[in-house]
Amino acid sequence: MSATVNEIMDARQSGTLVRLGIGFVVGLIITLFLFWFMQYMIETADRTLDENARGSLVDFVRVQRDEQIKREDRKPEKPPEPDTPPPQPPTPQLDNLDPTAEKIAIQAAPVQTEIDMTGGFSLGVGEGDYLPIVKVSPIYPQRAASRGVQGHCTVIYTVTRQGTVRDPSVVESDCTSSLFHRASVQAALKFKYKPRVIDGQAVEVPGVRNRFTYQLTD
């Protein structure tokens, strides 16, 4: 039994070696044939290509142009200087004040005002007395208008050396309603005067009074 197994193994090994040998020989033959066939194809190829028929290559060389941009600086020309300077405008002159004018009023509301000044004021004395230049009517108080309250209110104040009004206050005994106090004082502060001048010097005038009359129009 053991002899039979050994024989079988030997027979298989012998068959494997034979197949390997046959495969090696066949592979070598095929390889040699391929090398020969490639050499044959190279030798028998068409060599009719002429050197003259070959296309010629043209090389293009781009030369950089030397470009210079010329820039001109344009500056505005200086205007010529005038031969003679232009004439000076005339100095504005104020109109002469009319001493006979009672007042200059700007009506801002339907209110009538009357002036009652004390302290020696007289329109016909001369240039040394103070004169009213701007007098503004008061704004009718909304509360008084809604209630239909009418009347008058006197304000006393001082005319300064600059012609303005200082320290205005209401004369309680000559004011029909407290509703007119604030409107009367605000209006008096907007008055402008030509100040009183004595010996070339402007002086203050205290105790100047002005009565504002409040009347509703239909």
C-alpha positions in Angstrom: 0.0 0.0 0.0 2.8 2.4 1.0 4.6 1.6 -2.2 1.6 2.4 -4.3 1.3 5.9 -2.6 4.9 6.7 -3.3 4.6 5.7 -6.9 1.6 7.9 -7.3 3.5 10.9 -5.7 6.5 10.4 -7.9 4.3 10.2 -11.0 2.6 13.5 -10.1 5.9 15.2 -9.5 7.2 13.9 -12.8 4.1 15.2 -14.7 4.5 18.7 -13.1 8.1 18.9 -14.2 7.2 17.9 -17.7 4.5 20.5 -17.9 6.8 23.2 -16.6 9.4 22.3 -19.1 6.9 22.3 -22.0 5.6 25.7 -20.8 9.0 27.3 -20.6 9.9 26.1 -24.1 6.6 27.4 -25.6 7.0 30.8 -23.8 10.6 31.1 -25.1 9.5 30.4 -28.6 6.7 32.9 -28.5 9.0 35.6 -27.1 11.6 35.1 -29.8 8.9 35.2 -32.4 7.6 38.5 -31.1 11.1 40.1 -31.2 11.6 38.8 -34.7 8.2 40.1 -35.8 8.8 43.6 -34.4 12.2 43.7 -36.1 10.6 42.7 -39.4 8.0 45.4 -39.1 10.6 48.0 -38.5 12.7 46.9 -41.5 9.8 46.7 -43.9 8.2 50.0 -42.9 7.5 52.8 -45.5 10.3 55.2 -45.7 9.1 57.4 -48.5 8.9 60.5 -46.2 11.2 63.1 -47.6 13.0 65.6 -45.6 11.8 68.3 -48.0 8.2 67.5 -47.4 8.5 68.2 -43.7 6.9 71.3 -42.5 9.2 74.1 -41.3 8.6 75.6 -38.0 8.6 79.4 -37.8 9.6 80.9 -34.5 8.0 84.2 -33.6 10.0 86.5 -31.3 7.9 89.3 -29.8 10.0 92.4 -29.3 8.9 94.7 -26.6 8.3 98.2 -27.9 9.9 101.0 -26.1 6.9 103.1 -25.3 7.2 106.4 -23.5 4.1 108.3 -22.5 4.6 112.0 -22.6 2.5 113.7 -20.0 1.9 117.4 -20.1 1.1 119.2 -16.9 -1.4 121.8 -17.7 -1.7 124.5 -15.2 -4.2 127.3 -15.4 -2.7 130.6 -16.4 -2.6 133.2 -13.7 -4.9 136.1 -14.7 -3.3 139.4 -15.2 -3.4 141.8 -12.3 -5.7 144.7 -12.8 -4.1 148.1 -13.5 -6.3 149.9 -11.0 -8.2 148.4 -8.0 -12.0 148.4 -8.3 -13.7 151.3 -6.6 -14.9 150.9 -3.1 -18.7 150.7 -2.6 -20.3 153.8 -1.1 -20.7 153.8 2.7 -24.4 153.2 3.5 -26.0 156.1 5.2 -28.9 155.9 7.6 -31.8 158.1 7.0 -32.2 161.0 9.4 -34.6 160.2 12.2 -37.7 162.2 12.3 -38.2 163.6 15.8 -41.9 164.2 15.2 -42.6 160.5 14.7 -44.4 159.0 17.7 -43.3 155.3 17.2 -42.5 152.6 14.8 -44.7 149.6 15.5 -44.8 146.1 14.1 -48.3 144.7 14.4 -48.1 141.0 15.4 -51.6 140.7 16.9 -54.8 142.7 17.1 -53.6 144.8 20.0 -53.6 148.5 20.4 -50.8 150.2 22.4 -50.5 153.7 23.7 -47.3 155.4 24.9 -47.2 157.3 28.1 -43.6 158.3 29.0 -42.5 160.4 31.9 -39.2 161.8 33.0 -39.1 165.0 31.0 -39.5 163.5 27.5 -40.4 166.0 24.8 -40.4 165.4 21.1 -39.7 169.0 20.3 -36.8 169.8 22.6 -33.8 168.7 20.6 -31.3 166.0 19.6 -30.3 165.3 23.2 -33.6 163.5 24.2 -34.2 159.8 23.7 -36.5 158.7 20.9 -38.3 155.5 20.3 -37.0 153.7 17.2 -38.7 150.3 17.4 -41.8 149.4 19.3 -43.3 146.0 19.1 -47.0 145.2 19.9 -47.4 142.4 22.4 -49.0 139.0 21.6 -52.5 138.8 22.9 -52.5 136.1 25.7 -54.3 133.0 24.7 -56.1 132.6 28.0 -57.3 136.2 27.9 -58.5 135.9 24.4 -60.4 132.7 25.1 -62.1 134.3 28.1 -62.8 137.6 26.2 -60.7 139.6 28.7 -59.8 143.1 27.5 -58.0 146.0 29.1 -54.6 147.7 29.5 -51.3 147.2 31.3 -48.5 149.7 32.0 -44.9 148.7 32.1 -42.1 150.8 33.7 -38.4 150.3 32.7 -35.0 152.0 32.1 -33.7 153.0 28.7 -29.9 152.2 28.7 -27.1 154.1 27.1 -27.2 151.6 24.2 -30.9 152.3 23.6 -32.2 149.0 25.0 -34.7 148.3 27.7 -33.6 147.1 31.1 -35.5 145.9 34.2 -39.1 146.1 32.9 -41.8 145.6 35.5 -45.6 145.9 35.6 -47.3 148.8 37.3 -49.8 146.8 39.3 -52.1 149.8 39.9 -52.3 150.4 36.2 -53.0 146.9 34.9 -56.5 145.6 34.5 -55.6 141.8 34.6 -52.6 139.7 35.6 -53.1 137.8 32.3 -51.4 140.8 30.5 -48.3 140.9 32.7 -46.0 138.5 30.9 -47.0 139.6 27.3 -46.4 143.3 28.2 -43.0 142.7 29.7 -41.9 140.6 26.8 -43.0 143.3 24.3 -41.2 146.0 26.3 -37.9 144.1 26.1 -38.0 144.4 22.3 -38.2 148.2 22.3 -35.3 150.1 20.8 -34.5 153.8 21.5 -32.1 156.5 20.4 -30.4 157.2 23.8 -30.4 160.5 25.6 -27.2 162.5 25.0 -25.9 165.1 27.4 -22.6 166.9 26.9 -21.8 164.3 24.2 -22.3 161.4 26.5 -25.2 158.9 26.4 -27.0 158.6 29.7 -29.6 156.2 31.1 -33.2 157.3 31.4 -35.0 155.5 34.3 -38.8 155.5 35.0 -39.9 155.3 31.3 -43.5 154.0 31.1 -45.5 152.5 28.3 -49.1 151.4 28.3 -50.3 148.5 26.3 -54.0 148.4 25.4 -55.6 145.0 24.7 -58.7 145.0 22.6 -60.3 142.1 20.8 -61.5 142.7 17.2 -64.6 141.2 15.7 
